[in-house]
Amino acid sequence: MKLRGRHMFFFWLLAVCTALWLVIWRQTASFRLARALDETRSQRTMLQGRTADLQRRIRAASSRDELIPRAARLGLREAKDSEIFRIPPPLAP
């Protein structure tokens, strides 16, 4: 069967429509991916802020100004200088 002009036209029309559909599908997928990436970045920023806040609170809670009153409320006394010693970390080989 020989392809006539109208058959060739419909064949090329189908090919062009398929190519355009693939381009639209790819761009839609990239927009979805960009949106998910933006949400992930905003969540990461929020978690980094929370981490910084928790680290600040840990530093504040472990300071002498905070620990000495807590120890006094528990009935503990402050260590004398002769009672404090530091253990150095082991040297790396």
NUKE-821381 format. One record per residue: residue number from 1; residue in one letter; x, y, z of N, C-alpha, C, O in turn. Coordinates in nm, 3 decimals, padded with zeros to 5 digits. Atoms other than C-alpha are relative to their C-alpha. Layout:
! residues N
<atom n="NUM" res="A" n_u="X" n_v="Y" n_w="Z" ca_u="X" ca_v="Y" ca_w="Z" c_u="X" c_v="Y" c_w="Z" o_u="X" o_v="Y" o_w="Z"/>
...
! end
This chain:
! residues 93
<atom n="1" res="M" n_u="00.085" n_v="-00.117" n_w="00.000" ca_u="00.000" ca_v="00.000" ca_w="00.000" c_u="00.090" c_v="00.124" c_w="00.000" o_u="00.178" o_v="00.139" o_w="00.085"/>
<atom n="2" res="K" n_u="-00.078" n_v="-00.122" n_w="00.013" ca_u="00.145" ca_v="00.331" ca_w="-00.107" c_u="-00.061" c_v="00.109" c_w="00.089" o_u="-00.182" o_v="00.129" o_w="00.092"/>
<atom n="3" res="L" n_u="00.049" n_v="-00.107" n_w="-00.086" ca_u="00.124" ca_v="00.618" ca_w="00.143" c_u="-00.031" c_v="00.122" c_w="-00.085" o_u="00.050" o_v="00.165" o_w="-00.166"/>
<atom n="4" res="R" n_u="00.041" n_v="-00.118" n_w="00.075" ca_u="-00.064" ca_v="00.909" ca_w="00.001" c_u="00.029" c_v="00.124" c_w="00.082" o_u="00.076" o_v="00.116" o_w="00.196"/>
<atom n="5" res="G" n_u="-00.028" n_v="-00.128" n_w="-00.064" ca_u="-00.034" ca_v="01.272" ca_w="00.091" c_u="-00.068" c_v="00.018" c_w="00.132" o_u="-00.007" o_v="00.065" o_w="00.228"/>
<atom n="6" res="R" n_u="00.073" n_v="-00.019" n_w="-00.126" ca_u="-00.302" ca_v="01.272" ca_w="00.357" c_u="00.051" c_v="-00.095" c_w="00.108" o_u="00.050" o_v="-00.060" o_w="00.226"/>
<atom n="7" res="H" n_u="-00.058" n_v="00.093" n_w="-00.098" ca_u="-00.149" ca_v="00.964" ca_w="00.524" c_u="00.132" c_v="00.054" c_w="00.054" o_u="00.158" o_v="00.047" o_w="00.174"/>
<atom n="8" res="M" n_u="-00.127" n_v="-00.060" n_w="-00.045" ca_u="00.192" ca_v="01.132" ca_w="00.534" c_u="-00.027" c_v="00.120" c_w="00.093" o_u="00.044" o_v="00.139" o_w="00.192"/>
<atom n="9" res="F" n_u="00.035" n_v="-00.114" n_w="-00.084" ca_u="00.029" ca_v="01.445" ca_w="00.678" c_u="-00.039" c_v="-00.047" c_w="00.140" o_u="00.009" o_v="00.009" o_w="00.239"/>
<atom n="10" res="F" n_u="00.042" n_v="00.051" n_w="-00.132" ca_u="-00.136" ca_v="01.247" ca_w="00.960" c_u="00.116" c_v="-00.065" c_w="00.075" o_u="00.125" o_v="-00.056" o_w="00.197"/>
<atom n="11" res="F" n_u="-00.118" n_v="00.059" n_w="-00.064" ca_u="00.187" ca_v="01.057" ca_w="01.024" c_u="00.088" c_v="00.109" c_w="00.061" o_u="00.129" o_v="00.097" o_w="00.176"/>
<atom n="12" res="W" n_u="-00.082" n_v="-00.109" n_w="-00.052" ca_u="00.386" ca_v="01.382" ca_w="01.063" c_u="-00.073" c_v="00.076" c_w="00.111" o_u="-00.012" o_v="00.121" o_w="00.208"/>
<atom n="13" res="L" n_u="00.078" n_v="-00.065" n_w="-00.106" ca_u="00.104" ca_v="01.537" ca_w="01.265" c_u="00.008" c_v="-00.080" c_w="00.130" o_u="00.024" o_v="-00.023" o_w="00.237"/>
<atom n="14" res="L" n_u="-00.013" n_v="00.086" n_w="-00.117" ca_u="00.114" ca_v="01.240" ca_w="01.501" c_u="00.140" c_v="00.010" c_w="00.060" o_u="00.155" o_v="00.015" o_w="00.182"/>
<atom n="15" res="A" n_u="-00.139" n_v="-00.011" n_w="-00.048" ca_u="00.495" ca_v="01.263" ca_w="01.525" c_u="00.022" c_v="00.133" c_w="00.072" o_u="00.084" o_v="00.136" o_w="00.178"/>
<atom n="16" res="V" n_u="-00.017" n_v="-00.132" n_w="-00.063" ca_u="00.485" ca_v="01.637" ca_w="01.605" c_u="-00.078" c_v="00.005" c_w="00.131" o_u="-00.027" o_v="00.057" o_w="00.231"/>
<atom n="17" res="C" n_u="00.079" n_v="-00.001" n_w="-00.125" ca_u="00.207" ca_v="01.591" ca_w="01.862" c_u="00.068" c_v="-00.084" c_w="00.108" o_u="00.068" o_v="-00.046" o_w="00.225"/>
<atom n="18" res="T" n_u="-00.071" n_v="00.084" n_w="-00.097" ca_u="00.403" ca_v="01.310" ca_w="02.029" c_u="00.122" c_v="00.072" c_w="00.055" o_u="00.148" o_v="00.069" o_w="00.175"/>
<atom n="19" res="A" n_u="-00.118" n_v="-00.074" n_w="-00.046" ca_u="00.719" ca_v="01.522" ca_w="02.042" c_u="-00.039" c_v="00.113" c_w="00.094" o_u="00.026" o_v="00.134" o_w="00.197"/>
<atom n="20" res="L" n_u="00.045" n_v="-00.108" n_w="-00.088" ca_u="00.529" ca_v="01.816" ca_w="02.190" c_u="-00.051" c_v="-00.053" c_w="00.133" o_u="-00.028" o_v="00.008" o_w="00.237"/>
<atom n="21" res="W" n_u="00.048" n_v="00.059" n_w="-00.124" ca_u="00.361" ca_v="01.591" ca_w="02.445" c_u="00.118" c_v="-00.040" c_w="00.089" o_u="00.112" o_v="-00.023" o_w="00.211"/>
<atom n="22" res="L" n_u="-00.118" n_v="00.038" n_w="-00.078" ca_u="00.703" ca_v="01.458" ca_w="02.551" c_u="00.067" c_v="00.122" c_w="00.063" o_u="00.113" o_v="00.116" o_w="00.177"/>
<atom n="23" res="V" n_u="-00.060" n_v="-00.123" n_w="-00.054" ca_u="00.836" ca_v="01.813" ca_w="02.595" c_u="-00.083" c_v="00.052" c_w="00.117" o_u="-00.027" o_v="00.089" o_w="00.221"/>
<atom n="24" res="I" n_u="00.088" n_v="-00.048" n_w="-00.108" ca_u="00.535" ca_v="01.914" ca_w="02.805" c_u="00.012" c_v="-00.091" c_w="00.121" o_u="00.016" o_v="-00.043" o_w="00.234"/>
<atom n="25" res="W" n_u="-00.012" n_v="00.096" n_w="-00.110" ca_u="00.563" ca_v="01.597" ca_w="03.015" c_u="00.132" c_v="00.021" c_w="00.075" o_u="00.135" o_v="00.019" o_w="00.198"/>
<atom n="26" res="R" n_u="-00.131" n_v="-00.019" n_w="-00.063" ca_u="00.935" ca_v="01.656" ca_w="03.077" c_u="00.003" c_v="00.129" c_w="00.080" o_u="00.057" o_v="00.131" o_w="00.191"/>
<atom n="27" res="Q" n_u="00.000" n_v="-00.126" n_w="-00.072" ca_u="00.881" ca_v="02.020" ca_w="03.176" c_u="-00.088" c_v="-00.007" c_w="00.125" o_u="-00.053" o_v="00.050" o_w="00.228"/>
<atom n="28" res="T" n_u="00.087" n_v="00.017" n_w="-00.117" ca_u="00.595" ca_v="01.928" ca_w="03.408" c_u="00.073" c_v="-00.077" c_w="00.110" o_u="00.064" o_v="-00.043" o_w="00.228"/>
<atom n="29" res="A" n_u="-00.077" n_v="00.078" n_w="-00.098" ca_u="00.816" ca_v="01.669" ca_w="03.576" c_u="00.110" c_v="00.086" c_w="00.063" o_u="00.137" o_v="00.074" o_w="00.183"/>
<atom n="30" res="S" n_u="-00.106" n_v="-00.085" n_w="-00.057" ca_u="01.095" ca_v="01.926" ca_w="03.615" c_u="-00.058" c_v="00.104" c_w="00.095" o_u="00.005" o_v="00.138" o_w="00.195"/>
<atom n="31" res="F" n_u="00.065" n_v="-00.094" n_w="-00.092" ca_u="00.851" ca_v="02.175" ca_w="03.772" c_u="-00.033" c_v="-00.067" c_w="00.133" o_u="-00.016" o_v="-00.008" o_w="00.239"/>
<atom n="32" res="R" n_u="00.029" n_v="00.074" n_w="-00.123" ca_u="00.741" ca_v="01.911" ca_w="04.021" c_u="00.128" c_v="-00.022" c_w="00.081" o_u="00.128" o_v="-00.006" o_w="00.203"/>
<atom n="33" res="L" n_u="-00.127" n_v="00.023" n_w="-00.068" ca_u="01.102" ca_v="01.830" ca_w="04.102" c_u="00.054" c_v="00.129" c_w="00.061" o_u="00.106" o_v="00.128" o_w="00.173"/>
<atom n="34" res="A" n_u="-00.045" n_v="-00.129" n_w="-00.053" ca_u="01.187" ca_v="02.200" ca_w="04.145" c_u="-00.080" c_v="00.039" c_w="00.124" o_u="-00.024" o_v="00.092" o_w="00.220"/>
<atom n="35" res="R" n_u="00.084" n_v="-00.030" n_w="-00.116" ca_u="00.893" ca_v="02.242" ca_w="04.384" c_u="00.040" c_v="-00.085" c_w="00.120" o_u="00.048" o_v="-00.035" o_w="00.233"/>
<atom n="36" res="A" n_u="-00.043" n_v="00.088" n_w="-00.109" ca_u="01.003" ca_v="01.940" ca_w="04.588" c_u="00.135" c_v="00.043" c_w="00.054" o_u="00.159" o_v="00.038" o_w="00.175"/>
<atom n="37" res="L" n_u="-00.131" n_v="-00.048" n_w="-00.043" ca_u="01.359" ca_v="02.073" ca_w="04.597" c_u="-00.013" c_v="00.126" c_w="00.084" o_u="00.058" o_v="00.141" o_w="00.184"/>
<atom n="38" res="D" n_u="00.022" n_v="-00.122" n_w="-00.077" ca_u="01.236" ca_v="02.411" ca_w="04.719" c_u="-00.054" c_v="-00.031" c_w="00.139" o_u="-00.012" o_v="00.029" o_w="00.238"/>
<atom n="39" res="E" n_u="00.054" n_v="00.040" n_w="-00.131" ca_u="01.035" ca_v="02.246" ca_w="04.997" c_u="00.108" c_v="-00.064" c_w="00.086" o_u="00.114" o_v="-00.040" o_w="00.207"/>
<atom n="40" res="T" n_u="-00.109" n_v="00.064" n_w="-00.075" ca_u="01.337" ca_v="02.037" ca_w="05.097" c_u="00.099" c_v="00.105" c_w="00.050" o_u="00.147" o_v="00.096" o_w="00.163"/>
<atom n="41" res="R" n_u="-00.092" n_v="-00.107" n_w="-00.044" ca_u="01.558" ca_v="02.347" ca_w="05.108" c_u="-00.058" c_v="00.080" c_w="00.116" o_u="00.013" o_v="00.113" o_w="00.210"/>
<atom n="42" res="S" n_u="00.060" n_v="-00.076" n_w="-00.109" ca_u="01.311" ca_v="02.535" ca_w="05.326" c_u="-00.004" c_v="-00.082" c_w="00.128" o_u="00.017" o_v="-00.029" o_w="00.237"/>
<atom n="43" res="Q" n_u="-00.001" n_v="00.087" n_w="-00.117" ca_u="01.283" ca_v="02.236" ca_w="05.559" c_u="00.142" c_v="-00.010" c_w="00.057" o_u="00.159" o_v="-00.011" o_w="00.179"/>
<atom n="44" res="R" n_u="-00.139" n_v="00.005" n_w="-00.046" ca_u="01.664" ca_v="02.214" ca_w="05.576" c_u="00.036" c_v="00.128" c_w="00.075" o_u="00.101" o_v="00.122" o_w="00.179"/>
<atom n="45" res="T" n_u="-00.027" n_v="-00.127" n_w="-00.067" ca_u="01.686" ca_v="02.584" ca_w="05.665" c_u="-00.065" c_v="00.004" c_w="00.137" o_u="-00.005" o_v="00.050" o_w="00.234"/>
<atom n="46" res="M" n_u="00.070" n_v="00.003" n_w="-00.128" ca_u="01.427" ca_v="02.537" ca_w="05.938" c_u="00.073" c_v="-00.091" c_w="00.100" o_u="00.089" o_v="-00.056" o_w="00.217"/>
<atom n="47" res="L" n_u="-00.070" n_v="00.093" n_w="-00.090" ca_u="01.614" ca_v="02.236" ca_w="06.080" c_u="00.137" c_v="00.055" c_w="00.043" o_u="00.179" o_v="00.032" o_w="00.156"/>
<atom n="48" res="Q" n_u="-00.127" n_v="-00.061" n_w="-00.038" ca_u="01.946" ca_v="02.423" ca_w="06.073" c_u="-00.021" c_v="00.106" c_w="00.106" o_u="00.059" o_v="00.119" o_w="00.198"/>
<atom n="49" res="G" n_u="00.032" n_v="-00.100" n_w="-00.102" ca_u="01.786" ca_v="02.707" ca_w="06.268" c_u="-00.032" c_v="-00.065" c_w="00.134" o_u="00.011" o_v="-00.017" o_w="00.239"/>
<atom n="50" res="R" n_u="00.033" n_v="00.070" n_w="-00.125" ca_u="01.646" ca_v="02.462" ca_w="06.522" c_u="00.125" c_v="-00.059" c_w="00.063" o_u="00.141" o_v="-00.056" o_w="00.185"/>
<atom n="51" res="T" n_u="-00.125" n_v="00.055" n_w="-00.051" ca_u="01.986" ca_v="02.293" ca_w="06.553" c_u="00.083" c_v="00.109" c_w="00.068" o_u="00.138" o_v="00.087" o_w="00.176"/>
<atom n="52" res="A" n_u="-00.076" n_v="-00.111" n_w="-00.059" ca_u="02.154" ca_v="02.630" ca_w="06.617" c_u="-00.062" c_v="00.042" c_w="00.133" o_u="00.011" o_v="00.070" o_w="00.228"/>
<atom n="53" res="D" n_u="00.066" n_v="-00.037" n_w="-00.125" ca_u="01.893" ca_v="02.713" ca_w="06.882" c_u="00.026" c_v="-00.103" c_w="00.109" o_u="00.053" o_v="-00.066" o_w="00.224"/>
<atom n="54" res="L" n_u="-00.027" n_v="00.104" n_w="-00.101" ca_u="01.939" ca_v="02.378" ca_w="07.057" c_u="00.145" c_v="00.002" c_w="00.047" o_u="00.171" o_v="-00.019" o_w="00.165"/>
<atom n="55" res="Q" n_u="-00.140" n_v="-00.009" n_w="-00.041" ca_u="02.318" ca_v="02.414" ca_w="07.054" c_u="00.023" c_v="00.120" c_w="00.091" o_u="00.100" o_v="00.112" o_w="00.186"/>
<atom n="56" res="R" n_u="-00.012" n_v="-00.118" n_w="-00.087" ca_u="02.286" ca_v="02.763" ca_w="07.202" c_u="-00.055" c_v="-00.031" c_w="00.138" o_u="00.004" o_v="00.008" o_w="00.239"/>
<atom n="57" res="R" n_u="00.059" n_v="00.036" n_w="-00.129" ca_u="02.058" ca_v="02.627" ca_w="07.475" c_u="00.090" c_v="-00.097" c_w="00.078" o_u="00.099" o_v="-00.087" o_w="00.200"/>
<atom n="58" res="I" n_u="-00.093" n_v="00.094" n_w="-00.067" ca_u="02.305" ca_v="02.344" ca_w="07.551" c_u="00.118" c_v="00.075" c_w="00.057" o_u="00.158" o_v="00.051" o_w="00.170"/>
<atom n="59" res="R" n_u="-00.113" n_v="-00.079" n_w="-00.052" ca_u="02.593" ca_v="02.591" ca_w="07.580" c_u="-00.041" c_v="00.083" c_w="00.122" o_u="00.034" o_v="00.092" o_w="00.219"/>
<atom n="60" res="A" n_u="00.048" n_v="-00.081" n_w="-00.113" ca_u="02.385" ca_v="02.814" ca_w="07.808" c_u="-00.025" c_v="-00.088" c_w="00.122" o_u="00.008" o_v="-00.047" o_w="00.234"/>
<atom n="61" res="A" n_u="00.031" n_v="00.087" n_w="-00.114" ca_u="02.273" ca_v="02.521" ca_w="08.026" c_u="00.124" c_v="-00.062" c_w="00.060" o_u="00.122" o_v="-00.101" o_w="00.177"/>
<atom n="62" res="S" n_u="-00.121" n_v="00.061" n_w="-00.055" ca_u="02.627" ca_v="02.387" ca_w="08.066" c_u="00.100" c_v="00.104" c_w="00.050" o_u="00.213" o_v="00.069" o_w="00.084"/>
<atom n="63" res="S" n_u="-00.090" n_v="-00.103" n_w="-00.051" ca_u="02.777" ca_v="02.720" ca_w="08.172" c_u="00.003" c_v="-00.002" c_w="00.153" o_u="-00.089" o_v="-00.054" o_w="00.217"/>
<atom n="64" res="R" n_u="-00.013" n_v="-00.004" n_w="-00.147" ca_u="02.897" ca_v="02.780" ca_w="08.530" c_u="-00.114" c_v="00.080" c_w="00.062" o_u="-00.164" o_v="00.046" o_w="00.169"/>
<atom n="65" res="D" n_u="00.108" n_v="-00.084" n_w="-00.055" ca_u="02.634" ca_v="03.051" ca_w="08.579" c_u="-00.129" c_v="-00.079" c_w="00.017" o_u="-00.211" o_v="-00.046" o_w="00.103"/>
<atom n="66" res="E" n_u="00.122" n_v="00.081" n_w="-00.006" ca_u="02.365" ca_v="02.791" ca_w="08.523" c_u="00.020" c_v="-00.123" c_w="00.090" o_u="-00.072" o_v="-00.163" o_w="00.161"/>
<atom n="67" res="L" n_u="-00.023" n_v="00.125" n_w="-00.073" ca_u="02.527" ca_v="02.485" ca_w="08.683" c_u="00.016" c_v="00.020" c_w="00.151" o_u="-00.032" o_v="-00.062" o_w="00.229"/>
<atom n="68" res="I" n_u="-00.026" n_v="-00.021" n_w="-00.143" ca_u="02.633" ca_v="02.632" ca_w="09.018" c_u="-00.132" c_v="00.018" c_w="00.078" o_u="-00.147" o_v="-00.046" o_w="00.182"/>
<atom n="69" res="P" n_u="00.128" n_v="-00.008" n_w="-00.075" ca_u="02.279" ca_v="02.741" ca_w="09.125" c_u="-00.077" c_v="-00.133" c_w="00.001" o_u="-00.141" o_v="-00.165" o_w="00.101"/>
<atom n="70" res="R" n_u="00.068" n_v="00.130" n_w="00.002" ca_u="02.140" ca_v="02.403" ca_w="09.018" c_u="00.065" c_v="-00.096" c_w="00.099" o_u="-00.005" o_v="-00.170" o_w="00.169"/>
<atom n="71" res="A" n_u="-00.070" n_v="00.088" n_w="-00.094" ca_u="02.407" ca_v="02.220" ca_w="09.216" c_u="-00.033" c_v="00.040" c_w="00.144" o_u="-00.050" o_v="-00.046" o_w="00.230"/>
<atom n="72" res="A" n_u="00.032" n_v="-00.046" n_w="-00.136" ca_u="02.333" ca_v="02.436" ca_w="09.522" c_u="-00.142" c_v="-00.043" c_w="00.039" o_u="-00.166" o_v="-00.081" o_w="00.154"/>
<atom n="73" res="R" n_u="00.138" n_v="00.044" n_w="-00.030" ca_u="01.959" ca_v="02.353" ca_w="09.495" c_u="-00.005" c_v="-00.149" c_w="00.031" o_u="-00.091" o_v="-00.195" o_w="00.106"/>
<atom n="74" res="L" n_u="-00.004" n_v="00.143" n_w="-00.024" ca_u="02.050" ca_v="01.985" ca_w="09.491" c_u="00.081" c_v="-00.037" c_w="00.125" o_u="00.091" o_v="-00.155" o_w="00.160"/>
<atom n="75" res="G" n_u="-00.077" n_v="00.027" n_w="-00.121" ca_u="02.265" ca_v="02.021" ca_w="09.803" c_u="00.145" c_v="-00.038" c_w="-00.030" o_u="00.213" o_v="-00.092" o_w="00.057"/>
<atom n="76" res="L" n_u="-00.139" n_v="00.031" n_w="00.035" ca_u="02.596" ca_v="01.978" ca_w="09.618" c_u="00.086" c_v="00.122" c_w="00.025" o_u="00.037" o_v="00.235" o_w="00.027"/>
<atom n="77" res="R" n_u="-00.091" n_v="-00.113" n_w="-00.019" ca_u="02.900" ca_v="02.190" ca_w="09.682" c_u="00.087" c_v="00.017" c_w="-00.123" o_u="00.098" o_v="-00.072" o_w="-00.208"/>
<atom n="78" res="E" n_u="-00.088" n_v="-00.028" n_w="00.114" ca_u="03.136" ca_v="02.353" ca_w="09.438" c_u="00.134" c_v="-00.068" c_w="00.021" o_u="00.186" o_v="-00.069" o_w="00.133"/>
<atom n="79" res="A" n_u="-00.127" n_v="00.071" n_w="-00.011" ca_u="03.452" ca_v="02.157" ca_w="09.366" c_u="00.114" c_v="00.098" c_w="00.023" o_u="00.116" o_v="00.209" o_w="-00.032"/>
<atom n="80" res="K" n_u="-00.119" n_v="-00.081" n_w="-00.025" ca_u="03.782" ca_v="02.293" ca_w="09.498" c_u="00.095" c_v="-00.017" c_w="-00.118" o_u="00.082" o_v="-00.112" o_w="-00.196"/>
<atom n="81" res="D" n_u="-00.095" n_v="00.008" n_w="00.111" ca_u="04.067" ca_v="02.359" ca_w="09.258" c_u="00.082" c_v="-00.129" c_w="00.005" o_u="00.117" o_v="-00.183" o_w="-00.100"/>
<atom n="82" res="S" n_u="-00.080" n_v="00.122" n_w="-00.010" ca_u="04.260" ca_v="02.060" ca_w="09.393" c_u="-00.081" c_v="-00.125" c_w="-00.039" o_u="-00.023" o_v="-00.231" o_w="-00.064"/>
<atom n="83" res="E" n_u="00.085" n_v="00.114" n_w="00.035" ca_u="03.964" ca_v="01.832" ca_w="09.314" c_u="-00.028" c_v="-00.009" c_w="-00.150" o_u="-00.083" o_v="-00.109" o_w="-00.198"/>
<atom n="84" res="I" n_u="00.028" n_v="-00.002" n_w="00.143" ca_u="03.944" ca_v="01.928" ca_w="08.948" c_u="00.123" c_v="-00.047" c_w="-00.076" o_u="00.233" o_v="00.007" o_w="-00.057"/>
<atom n="85" res="F" n_u="-00.110" n_v="00.041" n_w="00.087" ca_u="04.160" ca_v="01.743" ca_w="08.702" c_u="-00.058" c_v="-00.034" c_w="-00.137" o_u="-00.173" o_v="-00.078" o_w="-00.148"/>
<atom n="86" res="R" n_u="00.045" n_v="00.022" n_w="00.137" ca_u="04.135" ca_v="01.709" ca_w="08.327" c_u="00.070" c_v="-00.124" c_w="-00.054" o_u="00.189" o_v="-00.145" o_w="-00.032"/>
<atom n="87" res="I" n_u="-00.056" n_v="00.119" n_w="00.065" ca_u="04.187" ca_v="01.387" ca_w="08.139" c_u="00.022" c_v="00.035" c_w="-00.147" o_u="-00.074" o_v="00.063" o_w="-00.219"/>
<atom n="88" res="P" n_u="-00.024" n_v="-00.038" n_w="00.141" ca_u="04.356" ca_v="01.459" ca_w="07.807" c_u="-00.047" c_v="-00.112" c_w="-00.093" o_u="-00.040" o_v="-00.230" o_w="-00.058"/>
<atom n="89" res="P" n_u="00.043" n_v="00.102" n_w="00.096" ca_u="04.220" ca_v="01.282" ca_w="07.501" c_u="00.122" c_v="-00.078" c_w="-00.050" o_u="00.232" o_v="-00.023" o_w="-00.055"/>
<atom n="90" res="P" n_u="-00.115" n_v="00.077" n_w="00.049" ca_u="04.439" ca_v="01.002" ca_w="07.364" c_u="00.050" c_v="00.059" c_w="-00.132" o_u="-00.028" o_v="00.111" o_w="-00.212"/>
<atom n="91" res="L" n_u="-00.060" n_v="-00.051" n_w="00.123" ca_u="04.679" ca_v="01.101" ca_w="07.090" c_u="-00.029" c_v="-00.095" c_w="-00.114" o_u="-00.031" o_v="-00.217" o_w="-00.098"/>
<atom n="92" res="A" n_u="00.026" n_v="00.082" n_w="00.118" ca_u="04.602" ca_v="00.982" ca_w="06.744" c_u="00.130" c_v="-00.065" c_w="-00.047" o_u="00.236" o_v="-00.002" o_w="-00.044"/>
<atom n="93" res="P" n_u="-00.125" n_v="00.067" n_w="00.042" ca_u="04.850" ca_v="00.723" ca_w="06.612" c_u="00.054" c_v="00.054" c_w="-00.129" o_u="00.158" o_v="00.008" o_w="-00.177"/>
! end
